[in-house]
Structure formats: C-alpha cells, structure tokens
Amino acid sequence: MDFALPTDLAGWLPFAAACVTILLGLAALFAPRLTLSAIGLAPSAGSRDALGGSRASLAGFWLGVGLIGAALYDQPFVQLALGAGWLMSAFGRLVSLLSDGNSLRASFYLLIELALAAATLAPALGFLPS
C-alpha cells in the first residue's frame, strides 16, 4: 500500500485534523503536566496517577486514532470515526458549558473541537467533492 499526500481539499481537511490529533497526543504523552494544565486539570504535587491517566487515556487514544486517520485519510469510515470522536468531545464540552458555566478557555476549546469535527466529517458526509 502506497502512501500519498492529499491532493484536494476533501483529502487535506481530514489529514490535517488527524495531524492535529497526533500533535495533541504527542503533547499529552511527553508533556502531561502541560497538557493537563492547558485544559484546567493541573495534577496535585505528588500525583503520578494523573500523569499516567493523561498518557494512557488522552495520549494513547489521540495518537492511535490520529495515526490511523493520517494514514487512511481518504477512507470515509476512518473520517467518520475521527469526526465522531471530535464531535462527541464538542458535545461533552457544550454540556459542560451549559451546566457548569462558561469560560473563555472552554469556549475556545469548543470551537477547536467543532472545527476538527467539521474538517473530518465534511468529506465523509459528501459536503466536499473528492
């Protein structure tokens, strides 16, 4: 199986979303304190479990899905899986905004999650010609 970079917008959007997912996964893997702090979940001074949780739950999932998304960016099922993941993240963020209160950070992350979901779902759902 040969790998080729995307040649059109319908290929570049899911590929770019997968690359962003990979970068987030790498940040969570190698800089878990920074990642947790960025999302407002700074671990306590002696807590190693929070760092392990960041590396396992965040980094592992983001890296796994991101790598498959980047390698198979032109497959609609892979686009749907990555897009659904980001869309559900945005939904969880929206529920949090409505029930826990609004913050500028949470609103910013909601927009990022929606953009990543849209970039991945638009080609899979036929909104962009391939």
C-alpha positions as CSV (number, residue, x, y, z in Angstrom):
1,M,0.0,0.0,0.0
2,D,1.5,3.3,-1.1
3,F,1.1,6.5,0.9
4,A,0.5,9.7,-0.9
5,L,-0.3,13.2,0.5
6,P,-3.7,14.5,-0.2
7,T,-4.2,16.5,-3.5
8,D,-7.5,18.2,-2.9
9,L,-9.4,19.9,-0.1
10,A,-11.5,16.8,0.6
11,G,-8.3,15.0,1.4
12,W,-6.4,17.8,3.2
13,L,-9.1,18.5,5.8
14,P,-9.2,15.1,7.4
15,F,-5.5,14.7,7.0
16,A,-4.8,18.0,8.8
17,A,-7.4,17.1,11.5
18,A,-5.6,13.8,12.0
19,C,-2.2,15.6,12.2
20,V,-3.6,18.0,14.9
21,T,-4.9,15.0,16.8
22,I,-1.4,13.4,16.6
23,L,0.2,16.6,17.9
24,L,-2.2,16.7,20.8
25,G,-1.4,13.1,21.5
26,L,2.3,13.7,21.5
27,A,1.9,16.7,23.8
28,A,-0.2,14.6,26.2
29,L,2.4,11.8,26.1
30,F,5.6,13.8,26.6
31,A,4.3,16.8,28.5
32,P,1.3,15.6,30.5
33,R,1.6,18.3,33.2
34,L,1.4,21.0,30.5
35,T,-1.5,19.2,28.7
36,L,-3.5,18.8,31.9
37,S,-2.8,22.4,32.9
38,A,-3.9,23.7,29.5
39,I,-7.3,22.0,29.9
40,G,-7.6,23.2,33.5
41,L,-6.8,19.9,35.3
42,A,-3.5,20.6,36.9
43,P,-2.5,17.5,38.9
44,S,-1.6,17.7,42.6
45,A,2.1,17.8,43.6
46,G,2.6,14.1,44.2
47,S,0.0,12.6,42.0
48,R,1.5,10.3,39.4
49,D,-1.8,8.7,38.6
50,A,-3.0,11.9,36.9
51,L,0.1,11.8,34.7
52,G,-0.4,8.2,33.9
53,G,-4.1,8.9,33.1
54,S,-3.1,11.7,30.7
55,R,-0.6,9.4,28.9
56,A,-3.0,6.5,28.7
57,S,-6.4,8.0,28.1
58,L,-5.6,11.2,26.3
59,A,-2.3,10.4,24.5
60,G,-3.0,6.8,23.7
61,F,-6.4,7.5,22.2
62,W,-5.3,10.6,20.3
63,L,-2.2,9.0,19.0
64,G,-3.9,5.8,17.9
65,V,-6.8,7.5,16.2
66,G,-4.7,10.3,14.8
67,L,-2.1,7.9,13.3
68,I,-4.8,5.8,11.6
69,G,-6.6,8.9,10.5
70,A,-3.4,10.3,8.9
71,A,-2.5,7.0,7.2
72,L,-6.0,6.3,5.9
73,Y,-7.3,9.9,5.5
74,D,-9.1,9.0,2.3
75,Q,-11.3,6.3,3.8
76,P,-14.8,7.5,4.7
77,F,-15.2,5.1,7.7
78,V,-11.9,6.4,9.2
79,Q,-13.1,10.0,8.6
80,L,-16.4,9.2,10.3
81,A,-14.7,7.7,13.3
82,L,-12.3,10.6,13.8
83,G,-15.0,13.1,13.2
84,A,-17.5,11.4,15.5
85,G,-14.8,11.4,18.3
86,W,-14.3,15.1,17.9
87,L,-18.0,15.8,17.6
88,M,-18.7,13.9,20.8
89,S,-15.9,15.8,22.5
90,A,-17.5,19.1,21.4
91,F,-20.9,17.8,22.7
92,G,-19.4,17.0,26.1
93,R,-17.8,20.5,26.2
94,L,-21.2,22.0,25.3
95,V,-22.9,20.1,28.1
96,S,-20.3,21.3,30.4
97,L,-20.7,24.9,29.3
98,L,-24.4,24.8,29.8
99,S,-24.4,23.0,33.2
100,D,-21.1,24.2,34.7
101,G,-20.8,27.7,33.4
102,N,-19.0,29.4,30.6
103,S,-15.3,30.3,30.4
104,L,-13.2,31.7,27.6
105,R,-11.0,28.6,27.6
106,A,-13.9,26.2,27.4
107,S,-15.5,28.3,24.6
108,F,-12.1,28.3,22.7
109,Y,-11.8,24.5,23.0
110,L,-15.4,24.0,21.9
111,L,-14.6,25.9,18.7
112,I,-11.4,23.9,18.1
113,E,-13.3,20.6,18.6
114,L,-16.1,21.7,16.3
115,A,-13.6,22.7,13.6
116,L,-11.7,19.4,13.8
117,A,-15.1,17.5,13.6
118,A,-16.2,19.6,10.7
119,A,-12.9,19.1,8.8
120,T,-13.2,15.4,9.2
121,L,-16.9,14.9,8.7
122,A,-17.5,17.2,5.7
123,P,-15.7,15.0,3.2
124,A,-17.1,11.8,4.7
125,L,-20.7,13.1,4.5
126,G,-20.3,14.4,1.0
127,F,-20.3,18.1,1.7
128,L,-17.0,18.4,-0.2
129,P,-16.4,16.7,-3.6
130,S,-13.5,14.4,-3.8
